[in-house]
Amino acid sequence: MSQTIQRTEPCPICQMPVDTHKTDLVTERDGKLYFFCAPGCRDKFLAEPCCAKPKGWWGRFLDRLAKANEKEFGEGGPSCH
């Protein structure tokens, strides 16, 4: 099975475009090359037992919202009393 590599490929974790000619963040799994935008995305991909499924814009928004809430209110969330 041959793989056609485009000049720009999406990161399998966050879907950011990655210039395949400039990145050194690449790994091979099941005969396919995967290109990453950041070391964290590569590490997350390698930690998954199978191919990581990309999050859509809603999932990424919820992740950012959770991080902002944790920064503002701590791990327990806001107090209602």
N, CA and C atoms as an extended XYZ file, in Angstrom:
243
Properties=species:S:1:pos:R:3:atomname:S:1:resname:S:1:resid:I:1 pbc="F F F"
N         0.846       -1.175        0.000 N   MET     1
C         0.000        0.000        0.000 CA  MET     1
C         0.891        1.238        0.000 C   MET     1
N         0.720        2.109       -0.966 N   SER     2
C         1.523        3.330       -1.004 CA  SER     2
C         0.674        4.502       -0.520 C   SER     2
N         1.346        5.454        0.069 N   GLN     3
C         0.673        6.620        0.624 CA  GLN     3
C         1.110        7.850       -0.151 C   GLN     3
N         0.147        8.644       -0.582 N   THR     4
C         0.454        9.903       -1.243 CA  THR     4
C         0.525       10.975       -0.164 C   THR     4
N         1.693       11.607       -0.067 N   ILE     5
C         1.889       12.645        0.942 CA  ILE     5
C         1.756       14.007        0.273 C   ILE     5
N         0.845       14.800        0.788 N   GLN     6
C         0.619       16.153        0.286 CA  GLN     6
C         1.636       17.118        0.903 C   GLN     6
N         1.757       18.281        0.348 N   ARG     7
C         2.644       19.307        0.907 CA  ARG     7
C         2.175       19.692        2.317 C   ARG     7
N         0.855       19.733        2.514 N   THR     8
C         0.278       20.033        3.819 CA  THR     8
C        -0.665       18.903        4.198 C   THR     8
N        -0.452       18.360        5.384 N   GLU     9
C        -1.305       17.297        5.923 CA  GLU     9
C        -1.883       17.783        7.249 C   GLU     9
N        -3.104       17.373        7.608 N   PRO    10
C        -3.648       17.768        8.911 CA  PRO    10
C        -3.037       16.943       10.036 C   PRO    10
N        -2.793       17.595       11.156 N   CYS    11
C        -2.346       16.898       12.361 CA  CYS    11
C        -3.473       15.953       12.777 C   CYS    11
N        -3.185       14.677       13.043 N   PRO    12
C        -4.262       13.742       13.378 CA  PRO    12
C        -4.946       14.024       14.713 C   PRO    12
N        -4.370       14.857       15.552 N   ILE    13
C        -4.966       15.158       16.846 CA  ILE    13
C        -5.825       16.417       16.786 C   ILE    13
N        -5.273       17.522       16.293 N   CYS    14
C        -6.004       18.801       16.343 CA  CYS    14
C        -6.408       19.339       14.973 C   CYS    14
N        -6.016       18.652       13.916 N   GLN    15
C        -6.373       19.024       12.546 CA  GLN    15
C        -5.710       20.305       12.038 C   GLN    15
N        -4.704       20.800       12.744 N   MET    16
C        -3.955       21.959       12.248 CA  MET    16
C        -3.163       21.529       11.013 C   MET    16
N        -3.056       22.394        9.997 N   PRO    17
C        -2.246       22.030        8.834 CA  PRO    17
C        -0.766       21.981        9.186 C   PRO    17
N        -0.083       20.948        8.690 N   VAL    18
C         1.338       20.744        8.968 CA  VAL    18
C         2.081       20.684        7.642 C   VAL    18
N         3.114       21.489        7.492 N   ASP    19
C         3.955       21.460        6.298 CA  ASP    19
C         4.843       20.220        6.386 C   ASP    19
N         4.587       19.250        5.542 N   THR    20
C         5.291       17.971        5.606 CA  THR    20
C         6.763       18.082        5.229 C   THR    20
N         7.130       19.154        4.528 N   HIS    21
C         8.523       19.334        4.118 CA  HIS    21
C         9.368       20.006        5.199 C   HIS    21
N         8.708       20.598        6.209 N   LYS    22
C         9.453       21.343        7.221 CA  LYS    22
C         9.420       20.707        8.604 C   LYS    22
N         8.506       19.784        8.853 N   THR    23
C         8.382       19.229       10.196 CA  THR    23
C         9.265       18.002       10.383 C   THR    23
N         9.741       17.839       11.599 N   ASP    24
C        10.451       16.604       11.945 CA  ASP    24
C         9.609       15.785       12.926 C   ASP    24
N         8.397       16.255       13.186 N   LEU    25
C         7.464       15.548       14.064 CA  LEU    25
C         6.612       14.609       13.216 C   LEU    25
N         7.159       13.443       12.954 N   VAL    26
C         6.485       12.464       12.100 CA  VAL    26
C         6.660       11.080       12.718 C   VAL    26
N         5.633       10.273       12.590 N   THR    27
C         5.711        8.895       13.055 CA  THR    27
C         4.962        7.999       12.080 C   THR    27
N         5.293        6.725       12.121 N   GLU    28
C         4.664        5.757       11.221 CA  GLU    28
C         3.868        4.770       12.065 C   GLU    28
N         2.657        4.480       11.627 N   ARG    29
C         1.824        3.481       12.293 CA  ARG    29
C         1.040        2.728       11.228 C   ARG    29
N         1.117        1.432       11.278 N   ASP    30
C         0.409        0.562       10.329 CA  ASP    30
C         0.715        0.918        8.871 C   ASP    30
N         1.968        1.277        8.612 N   GLY    31
C         2.391        1.576        7.251 CA  GLY    31
C         2.017        2.957        6.742 C   GLY    31
N         1.485        3.810        7.607 N   LYS    32
C         1.100        5.162        7.204 CA  LYS    32
C         1.894        6.183        8.012 C   LYS    32
N         2.313        7.254        7.353 N   LEU    33
C         3.024        8.333        8.033 CA  LEU    33
C         2.031        9.362        8.564 C   LEU    33
N         2.275        9.818        9.783 N   TYR    34
C         1.459       10.859       10.410 CA  TYR    34
C         2.364       12.025       10.768 C   TYR    34
N         1.924       13.244       10.453 N   PHE    35
C         2.683       14.465       10.699 CA  PHE    35
C         1.972       15.264       11.792 C   PHE    35
N         2.769       15.897       12.684 N   PHE    36
C         2.204       16.574       13.848 CA  PHE    36
C         2.633       18.029       13.900 C   PHE    36
N         1.751       18.857       14.465 N   CYS    37
C         2.031       20.291       14.578 CA  CYS    37
C         2.865       20.614       15.818 C   CYS    37
N         2.824       19.741       16.834 N   ALA    38
C         3.526       20.008       18.091 CA  ALA    38
C         3.905       18.692       18.761 C   ALA    38
N         4.935       18.716       19.611 N   PRO    39
C         5.327       17.496       20.324 CA  PRO    39
C         4.203       16.925       21.184 C   PRO    39
N         3.365       17.786       21.758 N   GLY    40
C         2.264       17.304       22.587 CA  GLY    40
C         1.266       16.473       21.794 C   GLY    40
N         0.988       16.896       20.566 N   CYS    41
C         0.077       16.128       19.711 CA  CYS    41
C         0.693       14.776       19.357 C   CYS    41
N         1.984       14.761       19.061 N   ARG    42
C         2.655       13.503       18.752 CA  ARG    42
C         2.634       12.572       19.955 C   ARG    42
N         2.903       13.120       21.147 N   ASP    43
C         2.908       12.302       22.356 CA  ASP    43
C         1.524       11.721       22.640 C   ASP    43
N         0.483       12.519       22.448 N   LYS    44
C        -0.878       12.032       22.658 CA  LYS    44
C        -1.206       10.920       21.671 C   LYS    44
N        -0.804       11.094       20.427 N   PHE    45
C        -1.041       10.086       19.397 CA  PHE    45
C        -0.327        8.786       19.748 C   PHE    45
N         0.915        8.886       20.188 N   LEU    46
C         1.688        7.696       20.526 CA  LEU    46
C         1.156        7.004       21.785 C   LEU    46
N         0.515        7.747       22.668 N   ALA    47
C        -0.033        7.167       23.891 CA  ALA    47
C        -1.327        6.398       23.638 C   ALA    47
N        -2.021        6.703       22.551 N   GLU    48
C        -3.284        6.033       22.229 CA  GLU    48
C        -3.005        4.629       21.718 C   GLU    48
N        -3.810        3.636       22.115 N   PRO    49
C        -3.606        2.270       21.622 CA  PRO    49
C        -3.938        2.120       20.139 C   PRO    49
N        -4.773        2.987       19.636 N   CYS    50
C        -5.150        2.955       18.220 CA  CYS    50
C        -5.039        4.380       17.689 C   CYS    50
N        -5.342        4.553       16.447 N   CYS    51
C        -5.287        5.898       15.866 CA  CYS    51
C        -6.223        6.834       16.616 C   CYS    51
N        -5.700        7.961       17.045 N   ALA    52
C        -6.513        8.934       17.762 CA  ALA    52
C        -7.509        9.565       16.799 C   ALA    52
N        -8.714        9.741       17.278 N   LYS    53
C        -9.719       10.391       16.442 CA  LYS    53
C        -9.637       11.883       16.704 C   LYS    53
N        -9.650       12.694       15.659 N   PRO    54
C        -9.537       14.136       15.862 CA  PRO    54
C       -10.789       14.708       16.513 C   PRO    54
N       -10.589       15.714       17.305 N   LYS    55
C       -11.710       16.420       17.896 CA  LYS    55
C       -12.200       17.456       16.906 C   LYS    55
N       -13.476       17.657       16.892 N   GLY    56
C       -14.057       18.708       16.072 CA  GLY    56
C       -13.923       20.045       16.785 C   GLY    56
N       -14.436       21.074       16.155 N   TRP    57
C       -14.314       22.413       16.745 CA  TRP    57
C       -15.029       22.483       18.083 C   TRP    57
N       -16.142       21.769       18.246 N   TRP    58
C       -16.882       21.809       19.508 CA  TRP    58
C       -16.069       21.164       20.635 C   TRP    58
N       -15.442       20.032       20.361 N   GLY    59
C       -14.617       19.372       21.365 CA  GLY    59
C       -13.434       20.229       21.776 C   GLY    59
N       -12.798       20.891       20.800 N   ARG    60
C       -11.670       21.773       21.125 CA  ARG    60
C       -12.138       22.972       21.950 C   ARG    60
N       -13.332       23.508       21.624 N   PHE    61
C       -13.890       24.621       22.389 CA  PHE    61
C       -14.140       24.207       23.838 C   PHE    61
N       -14.732       23.019       24.021 N   LEU    62
C       -15.011       22.549       25.381 CA  LEU    62
C       -13.725       22.311       26.170 C   LEU    62
N       -12.681       21.829       25.512 N   ASP    63
C       -11.390       21.655       26.188 CA  ASP    63
C       -10.835       22.992       26.659 C   ASP    63
N       -10.894       24.011       25.791 N   ARG    64
C       -10.400       25.339       26.169 CA  ARG    64
C       -11.231       25.928       27.302 C   ARG    64
N       -12.554       25.726       27.260 N   LEU    65
C       -13.433       26.229       28.306 CA  LEU    65
C       -13.125       25.554       29.638 C   LEU    65
N       -12.907       24.240       29.621 N   ALA    66
C       -12.576       23.517       30.853 CA  ALA    66
C       -11.257       24.019       31.439 C   ALA    66
N       -10.257       24.267       30.590 N   LYS    67
C        -8.972       24.777       31.078 CA  LYS    67
C        -9.124       26.172       31.681 C   LYS    67
N        -9.935       27.017       31.033 N   ALA    68
C       -10.155       28.371       31.545 CA  ALA    68
C       -10.880       28.321       32.888 C   ALA    68
N       -11.875       27.448       33.010 N   ASN    69
C       -12.587       27.314       34.280 CA  ASN    69
C       -11.674       26.791       35.379 C   ASN    69
N       -10.833       25.829       35.046 N   GLU    70
C        -9.910       25.282       36.044 CA  GLU    70
C        -8.926       26.352       36.502 C   GLU    70
N        -8.477       27.174       35.575 N   LYS    71
C        -7.542       28.248       35.930 CA  LYS    71
C        -8.231       29.283       36.822 C   LYS    71
N        -9.471       29.596       36.512 N   GLU    72
C       -10.211       30.621       37.256 CA  GLU    72
C       -10.687       30.120       38.621 C   GLU    72
N       -11.233       28.889       38.669 N   PHE    73
C       -11.896       28.406       39.888 CA  PHE    73
C       -11.176       27.257       40.582 C   PHE    73
N       -10.124       26.702       39.991 N   GLY    74
C        -9.459       25.552       40.579 CA  GLY    74
C       -10.096       24.262       40.077 C   GLY    74
N        -9.567       23.139       40.544 N   GLU    75
C       -10.038       21.844       40.054 CA  GLU    75
C       -11.474       21.526       40.448 C   GLU    75
N       -11.939       22.036       41.562 N   GLY    76
C       -13.275       21.725       42.038 CA  GLY    76
C       -14.385       22.491       41.366 C   GLY    76
N       -14.067       23.517       40.582 N   GLY    77
C       -15.092       24.335       39.954 CA  GLY    77
C       -15.558       25.438       40.889 C   GLY    77
N       -16.498       26.252       40.431 N   PRO    78
C       -16.970       27.365       41.249 CA  PRO    78
C       -17.813       26.883       42.427 C   PRO    78
N       -17.794       27.651       43.484 N   SER    79
C       -18.570       27.330       44.663 CA  SER    79
C       -19.906       28.070       44.592 C   SER    79
N       -20.983       27.367       44.893 N   CYS    80
C       -22.319       27.945       44.782 CA  CYS    80
C       -22.845       28.456       46.128 C   CYS    80
N       -22.049       28.416       47.176 N   HIS    81
C       -22.580       28.893       48.471 CA  HIS    81
C       -21.844       30.077       48.945 C   HIS    81
